[in-house]
Amino acid sequence: MNFAKPMGLTAAIVFASLGFSPTSKAHDIKTCKCDEACYTKEVETLTCSGGKARFSSKGLPNVNDPIMRGIIATNQQFPSEHNYEFEILLTPQLSNRPTKTEAGPVGVAVNGVPIFDPSTQGPVNRSTGKRPSAFEAGELDVCGGHAGRGDDYHYHIAPKCLIEDLGKTWVEVDKKPIGYAMDGFPILALGWFDKANGVENALDTCRGMKDETGDYFYNVKTTSDWDVLNCLSGRPQNFARDRWLHRVDRTGKEITGIPIRFAIKDSSRNSYGGDVCHVMTGMLQGEQVLQTNGTARRVGAEEGSLFYCNNACYGLFFEADKSRAIRGRAIYFDYIASGCPGGFNVSELKTFAPYEGPAQTRKGPPGTGR
């Protein structure tokens, strides 16, 4: 809409209160928290009662989504099944002031995959007061997510593959949500397929606005860096519960993984009897690797695979104990294949040279063999 002259103060206040800029296109978003047609098949047991929509999921997206691919800095975690139970307020209310988000979950996508704040768990930058961006650190895949320290796959930016899977009709025509924030307000992706639907100039500081009927919603950024929301306009709720078993190494210690410069080209997950075997192939770059003879070798670029099936079938890098003979951090490849499940042929993988020297703090008895 074009205006021949500037709006008066009263008109400007009205537009601001509704979340619209003078040039924004009016939208009537779809409110459908209790409609199974507004979720993907990965969401189960949808019910609505007591003012909340409740559903469960395994926390994994469409099996055809290329998750984990494109990550250049990984913490060697694998996207695994979880047992999530979500609760979303049916009639959320705006708060008097926004709530700053912290590193961690801020919502859930309509496929049952959690959405996190854009930042990592890294230390706060004293000059900016912010933690590192997962996107800028190269930790995210082509879909906008990665597996966290609990092998929990989640998005840190707009769920790009999910939005593409949902398609133009869902996003631009029906104007259905692509997720919900932890305060209960829907998250949309208007303008993703049709720039004429874009609302970027109409959003408030939290990336939210009201539609033409007064319903508030957030809208993801449709260009880099694909922000989801910058703060919460409603009151944050305890909206998720989870039950799962942590991976352990040969000594029984939980594996949380260490960050390494490993560019992931492909990732797979397959079941073999009672085990689920995860494999990530890619390129190790610029790391200092401890050798069996106690020296360290600087790796320029070396292709190989990381894998995990159980605590007696895995190949992962761990941080080596500090040594006066080695300057800086060194990592070593811990390889064990004595308990690999039938059908999983580890010999077909191109893995890294295993460390067979004296036991490290994180390593069990030496001499595991290849």
C-alpha positions as CSV (number, residue, x, y, z in Angstrom):
1,M,0.0,0.0,0.0
2,N,1.3,3.4,-0.9
3,F,0.7,6.6,1.1
4,A,0.6,10.0,-0.5
5,K,1.7,11.7,2.7
6,P,3.2,10.7,6.0
7,M,0.8,9.0,8.5
8,G,-0.2,10.9,11.6
9,L,1.1,9.9,15.0
10,T,-2.2,8.1,15.9
11,A,-2.1,6.0,12.8
12,A,1.5,5.1,13.3
13,I,0.8,3.9,16.9
14,V,-2.1,1.7,15.7
15,F,0.1,0.1,13.0
16,A,2.9,-0.5,15.5
17,S,0.5,-2.1,18.1
18,L,-0.6,-4.6,15.5
19,G,2.9,-5.4,14.5
20,F,2.6,-4.0,10.9
21,S,4.7,-1.6,9.0
22,P,2.9,0.7,6.6
23,T,4.2,-1.3,3.6
24,S,3.6,-4.8,5.0
25,K,1.1,-7.1,3.4
26,A,-1.7,-8.2,5.7
27,H,-1.8,-11.9,6.6
28,D,-4.3,-14.2,8.2
29,I,-2.2,-17.1,9.6
30,K,-3.5,-20.6,10.2
31,T,-4.2,-21.5,13.8
32,C,-4.2,-25.3,14.0
33,K,-2.3,-26.6,17.0
34,C,-4.9,-29.4,17.5
35,D,-5.0,-30.4,13.8
36,E,-2.9,-33.4,12.7
37,A,-2.7,-31.9,9.2
38,C,-0.6,-29.1,10.6
39,Y,2.2,-31.5,11.7
40,T,4.3,-34.0,9.7
41,K,4.2,-37.8,10.1
42,E,7.1,-37.6,12.6
43,V,4.8,-36.2,15.2
44,E,2.7,-38.7,17.2
45,T,-0.1,-38.9,19.8
46,L,-1.5,-35.4,19.3
47,T,-4.1,-34.4,21.9
48,C,-5.5,-31.2,23.2
49,S,-6.8,-30.6,26.8
50,G,-6.3,-28.4,29.7
51,G,-5.3,-25.4,27.5
52,K,-2.4,-27.3,25.9
53,A,-1.6,-29.2,22.7
54,R,0.5,-32.3,23.5
55,F,2.4,-34.5,21.2
56,S,5.5,-36.8,21.1
57,S,8.3,-37.5,18.6
58,K,11.6,-39.3,18.2
59,G,13.3,-35.9,17.5
60,L,14.4,-36.9,14.0
61,P,13.3,-35.3,10.7
62,N,12.3,-36.8,7.4
63,V,14.6,-39.7,6.6
64,N,15.3,-38.2,3.2
65,D,16.6,-34.9,4.7
66,P,20.4,-34.7,4.3
67,I,21.1,-34.0,8.0
68,M,24.7,-33.6,9.3
69,R,26.0,-33.0,5.7
70,G,27.9,-29.8,5.2
71,I,29.2,-29.4,8.8
72,I,32.8,-28.4,8.9
73,A,33.3,-28.3,12.7
74,T,31.7,-31.3,14.5
75,N,31.6,-32.5,18.1
76,Q,31.4,-36.1,16.9
77,Q,27.8,-36.6,18.0
78,F,25.3,-38.7,16.0
79,P,21.6,-37.8,15.5
80,S,19.8,-40.5,17.5
81,E,16.3,-41.3,18.5
82,H,15.0,-39.6,21.6
83,N,11.6,-39.8,23.4
84,Y,10.2,-36.3,23.4
85,E,6.9,-35.2,24.9
86,F,5.9,-31.6,24.1
87,E,3.3,-29.3,25.5
88,I,2.3,-26.1,23.7
89,L,0.0,-23.4,25.1
90,L,-3.2,-23.1,23.1
91,T,-3.8,-19.4,24.0
92,P,-0.4,-17.8,24.7
93,Q,-0.3,-14.2,26.0
94,L,2.1,-11.5,25.2
95,S,4.3,-10.3,28.1
96,N,5.0,-6.7,29.1
97,R,8.6,-7.1,28.1
98,P,10.5,-9.7,26.0
99,T,12.6,-12.5,27.5
100,K,16.1,-12.9,26.3
101,T,16.9,-16.4,25.0
102,E,19.8,-18.5,26.3
103,A,21.9,-21.2,24.6
104,G,19.4,-24.1,24.5
105,P,15.9,-24.9,23.3
106,V,13.5,-22.1,22.3
107,G,10.8,-24.1,20.5
108,V,9.9,-27.1,18.4
109,A,9.3,-27.6,14.6
110,V,6.2,-29.2,13.3
111,N,8.2,-32.4,12.7
112,G,8.9,-32.8,16.4
113,V,12.6,-31.6,16.1
114,P,13.6,-29.1,18.8
115,I,14.6,-25.6,17.8
116,F,17.5,-24.0,19.7
117,D,18.8,-20.5,20.3
118,P,21.3,-19.6,17.5
119,S,24.3,-19.7,19.9
120,T,26.5,-22.5,21.0
121,Q,27.5,-23.5,24.6
122,G,30.9,-21.8,24.0
123,P,32.2,-19.0,26.3
124,V,30.6,-15.6,26.2
125,N,32.5,-13.0,24.2
126,R,33.3,-10.2,26.6
127,S,33.0,-7.5,24.0
128,T,29.7,-8.5,22.6
129,G,28.2,-10.3,25.6
130,K,27.1,-13.2,23.3
131,R,28.1,-16.8,22.8
132,P,29.5,-18.0,19.5
133,S,27.0,-18.5,16.6
134,A,26.6,-22.1,15.6
135,F,26.0,-21.0,12.1
136,E,29.0,-18.8,11.9
137,A,31.2,-21.5,13.6
138,G,30.4,-23.9,10.7
139,E,28.6,-26.4,13.1
140,L,25.4,-26.6,11.2
141,D,24.3,-28.9,8.3
142,V,22.6,-27.9,5.1
143,C,19.2,-28.2,6.9
144,G,20.1,-25.8,9.6
145,G,20.8,-28.3,12.4
146,H,23.2,-30.7,14.0
147,A,23.4,-33.3,16.8
148,G,24.2,-31.9,20.2
149,R,26.1,-33.3,23.1
150,G,23.2,-35.6,23.9
151,D,23.1,-37.0,20.3
152,D,19.9,-34.8,20.0
153,Y,19.3,-33.5,16.6
154,H,18.0,-29.9,16.7
155,Y,17.9,-26.7,14.6
156,H,19.7,-23.5,15.4
157,I,18.4,-21.5,12.5
158,A,15.4,-21.8,10.2
159,P,14.8,-25.5,9.4
160,K,15.6,-25.2,5.7
161,C,15.0,-28.8,4.6
162,L,11.7,-29.0,6.6
163,I,10.4,-25.8,5.0
164,E,11.3,-27.1,1.5
165,D,9.6,-30.4,2.4
166,L,6.4,-28.6,3.6
167,G,6.3,-26.6,0.3
168,K,4.8,-23.4,-1.0
169,T,1.2,-24.2,-0.4
170,W,1.8,-25.0,3.3
171,V,4.0,-22.0,3.9
172,E,2.7,-19.2,1.6
173,V,-0.9,-20.1,0.7
174,D,-2.3,-21.9,3.8
175,K,0.1,-19.9,6.0
176,K,0.6,-22.8,8.5
177,P,3.2,-22.7,11.2
178,I,6.6,-24.5,10.6
179,G,7.0,-24.6,14.4
180,Y,6.1,-23.2,17.8
181,A,8.1,-21.2,20.3
182,M,8.3,-22.2,23.9
183,D,6.0,-19.4,24.8
184,G,3.3,-21.0,22.6
185,F,3.3,-18.6,19.7
186,P,3.6,-20.1,16.2
187,I,6.6,-19.7,13.9
188,L,6.0,-19.1,10.2
189,A,8.2,-18.8,7.1
190,L,6.3,-16.2,5.1
191,G,8.4,-15.0,2.1
192,W,10.4,-18.2,1.8
193,F,9.0,-19.2,-1.5
194,D,7.1,-16.0,-2.4
195,K,9.0,-12.7,-1.7
196,A,5.7,-10.8,-2.1
197,N,4.6,-12.4,1.2
198,G,7.7,-11.2,3.0
199,V,7.2,-9.5,6.4
200,E,10.8,-8.7,7.3
201,N,10.2,-5.0,7.6
202,A,7.1,-5.5,9.8
203,L,8.7,-7.6,12.5
204,D,9.4,-6.4,16.0
205,T,12.7,-6.9,17.9
206,C,11.8,-10.6,18.6
207,R,11.0,-11.2,14.9
208,G,7.3,-11.3,15.7
209,M,4.2,-9.4,14.5
210,K,0.4,-9.7,14.6
211,D,-1.7,-10.8,11.6
212,E,-4.8,-9.0,10.4
213,T,-7.0,-10.7,13.1
214,G,-4.6,-9.8,15.9
215,D,-2.9,-13.2,16.3
216,Y,0.8,-12.9,17.1
217,F,3.4,-15.0,15.3
218,Y,7.2,-15.2,14.7
219,N,8.6,-15.3,11.2
220,V,12.0,-16.8,10.3
221,K,14.5,-14.8,8.3
222,T,14.5,-16.0,4.7
223,T,18.1,-15.0,4.0
224,S,21.4,-15.6,5.7
225,D,21.7,-16.0,8.6
226,W,18.2,-17.5,8.8
227,D,17.3,-16.4,12.3
228,V,14.2,-18.0,13.9
229,L,13.5,-15.5,16.7
230,N,15.7,-13.1,18.7
231,C,13.8,-13.1,22.0
232,L,10.5,-14.4,23.4
233,S,7.5,-12.1,23.3
234,G,5.4,-14.3,25.6
235,R,6.2,-16.1,28.9
236,P,8.6,-19.0,28.4
237,Q,7.1,-22.4,29.4
238,N,8.6,-25.8,30.4
239,F,7.4,-27.3,27.1
240,A,9.4,-30.5,26.7
241,R,10.5,-33.7,28.4
242,D,12.9,-36.3,27.1
243,R,13.9,-39.9,28.0
244,W,17.0,-41.5,26.3
245,L,20.2,-43.4,27.0
246,H,23.6,-41.7,26.7
247,R,26.3,-43.4,24.5
248,V,29.2,-44.8,26.5
249,D,32.8,-45.8,25.6
250,R,34.6,-49.0,26.3
251,T,35.2,-48.0,29.9
252,G,31.6,-47.1,30.6
253,K,32.1,-43.4,30.5
254,E,29.5,-41.3,28.7
255,I,30.6,-39.9,25.4
256,T,29.9,-36.2,24.9
257,G,32.4,-35.8,22.1
258,I,35.1,-33.2,21.5
259,P,35.0,-30.6,18.7
260,I,37.2,-31.4,15.8
261,R,37.7,-29.9,12.3
262,F,36.0,-32.6,10.4
263,A,34.0,-31.7,7.3
264,I,31.1,-34.1,7.0
265,K,30.3,-35.2,3.5
266,D,27.7,-37.9,4.4
267,S,26.0,-39.4,7.4
268,S,24.0,-42.6,7.8
269,R,22.1,-44.4,10.5
270,N,21.1,-48.1,10.2
271,S,19.7,-50.8,12.6
272,Y,21.5,-54.1,13.0
273,G,19.5,-56.2,15.5
274,G,19.5,-54.4,18.8
275,D,22.2,-51.9,17.7
276,V,21.9,-48.7,15.7
277,C,25.1,-48.0,13.8
278,H,25.9,-44.4,13.0
279,V,28.6,-43.5,10.4
280,M,29.9,-40.1,9.3
281,T,32.3,-39.8,6.4
282,G,34.3,-36.7,5.7
283,M,37.7,-34.9,5.8
284,L,39.8,-34.3,8.9
285,Q,41.7,-31.0,8.5
286,G,44.3,-29.2,10.4
287,E,44.3,-31.4,13.5
288,Q,47.3,-32.7,15.5
289,V,46.9,-36.5,15.9
290,L,48.8,-38.5,18.6
291,Q,50.6,-41.5,17.1
292,T,51.2,-44.9,18.8
293,N,55.0,-44.0,19.2
294,G,54.1,-41.0,21.3
295,T,54.7,-38.3,18.6
296,A,52.1,-36.1,17.0
297,R,51.4,-35.8,13.3
298,R,49.8,-32.7,11.9
299,V,47.0,-33.7,9.5
300,G,46.5,-31.4,6.5
301,A,43.5,-33.1,4.9
302,E,42.7,-36.8,5.4
303,E,39.5,-38.6,4.4
304,G,38.0,-41.1,6.7
305,S,35.0,-42.2,8.8
306,L,33.7,-41.9,12.3
307,F,31.3,-44.5,13.6
308,Y,29.5,-45.8,16.6
309,C,27.3,-48.9,17.2
310,N,27.9,-49.7,20.8
311,N,30.6,-49.5,23.5
312,A,32.6,-52.3,21.8
313,C,32.2,-51.1,18.2
314,Y,33.2,-47.5,17.5
315,G,35.9,-45.3,15.9
316,L,36.1,-41.8,17.4
317,F,38.7,-39.1,18.3
318,F,39.3,-38.2,21.9
319,E,41.6,-35.6,23.4
320,A,45.0,-36.9,24.3
321,D,46.6,-36.3,27.7
322,K,48.8,-33.2,27.8
323,S,52.5,-34.0,27.1
324,R,55.6,-31.8,27.3
325,A,56.7,-33.4,24.0
326,I,53.6,-32.1,22.2
327,R,52.8,-28.5,21.9
328,G,49.1,-27.7,21.9
329,R,46.1,-30.0,21.8
330,A,46.4,-33.4,20.3
331,I,43.7,-36.0,19.6
332,Y,43.9,-39.7,19.1
333,F,41.7,-42.2,17.2
334,D,40.2,-44.8,19.5
335,Y,39.1,-47.8,17.5
336,I,37.4,-51.0,18.8
337,A,35.6,-53.5,16.7
338,S,35.3,-56.6,19.0
339,G,31.6,-56.2,19.5
340,C,30.3,-55.0,16.1
341,P,26.8,-56.4,15.3
342,G,26.3,-58.9,12.5
343,G,25.7,-57.2,9.2
344,F,27.8,-54.2,10.0
345,N,31.0,-54.6,8.0
346,V,33.4,-52.2,9.6
347,S,36.2,-53.3,7.3
348,E,34.4,-51.6,4.5
349,L,34.9,-48.2,6.1
350,K,37.9,-46.1,5.5
351,T,38.9,-45.2,9.1
352,F,41.8,-43.4,10.6
353,A,44.9,-45.1,12.0
354,P,44.1,-46.3,15.6
355,Y,46.2,-45.2,18.5
356,E,47.8,-48.3,20.2
357,G,50.2,-46.6,22.7
358,P,50.0,-46.3,26.5
359,A,46.5,-45.8,27.8
360,Q,45.2,-42.2,27.8
361,T,42.9,-40.9,30.5
362,R,39.9,-41.5,28.2
363,K,41.2,-44.8,26.7
364,G,41.0,-48.3,27.9
365,P,43.7,-51.0,27.6
366,P,45.9,-50.6,24.5
367,G,46.2,-53.1,21.7
368,T,42.6,-53.3,20.5
369,G,43.7,-54.1,17.0
370,R,42.1,-52.7,13.8
